[in-house]
Amino acid sequence: MPSVASLHIHPIKSCRGHDVSEAALDRFGLAGDRRFLVVDERGQFLTQRTLPRLALVEPTCAAGTITLAAPGMPVIEVNATPSPDTPRLDVVIWRDTVVAADLGSAVAAWLGAWLGRPARLVAMPPEFSRPIRKATGRPGDESAFSDAYPLLVLSEASLAELNGRLEEPLPMDRFRPNLVVRDCAAFAEDTWRRIRIGDVVLRAAGACARCIVTTTDQHTLERGKEPLRTLAQYRRSKDGDVNFGQNYIHEIKGGVLRVGLPVEVLE
């Protein structure tokens, strides 16, 4: 029977993530996942697509603060709990414009020095709302600063199948999933319409179209043609997207996921 192999949280979109043994779910997905975002001076979201150095920014969240570290940079700690007095600004992530809380000039200067361009760090304030507008979304479905959906699921078998086609195997962190499943067939996650994990029910929301971030070594920042070149040979959709992994939406906005829990296929 399939089960949860690992869980991954990325506090700042496009920055380094970390593994957890369990994770609570709230209305936006895994608590703490993609709750912060790097934006430019106009409020446009920034990612590894254009700034691969974000991959080396390592955030740590604890007791209402977020700490950022990067090679050769001083560690900086920032108050990560927006108050009513924290300045708000409109930020744009894909086609959505949402209200975010600006975490200040000190961390903006830190990010600017690391990235070599103006940048600011924003957080989700209490009034944050980002409804899922895709066809697979339903009333009450929301996401944080993720690309489009609360959860990305990928199986170990799918990665093993891909690595069998590559000259050099790639690690799971190239694909930045939230939930990795073991003991299933390759691409089984594409066929599951609804699954239950403990007290959590997830609904499939559509395949994940992959981008240049998957070609970026998350530790050296070196970029190549893989895995997109190989994936395009057998994972290209009718729309031209190169898909790998499945997006999911949690039907009840709560519950806890744990490594080792069985994955029950409901549909």
Buried (B, 14 or more C-beta within 10 A) or exposed (E): EBBBBBBBBBBBBBBBBBEBEEBEBBBBBBBBBBBBBBBBEEBEBBBBEEBBBBBBBBBBBEEEEBBBBBEEBEEBEBBBBBEEEBEBEEBBBEEBEBBBBBBBEEBBBBBBEBBEEBBBBBBBBEEBEBEBEBEBBEEEBBBBBBBBBBBBBBBBBBBEBBBEEEEEEBEBBBBBBBBBBBBBEBBBBBEBEBBBBBEBBBBBBBBBBBBEBBBBBBEEEEBEEBBBEBBBEEBEEEEEBBBBBBBBBBBEBEBBBBBEBEBBBEE
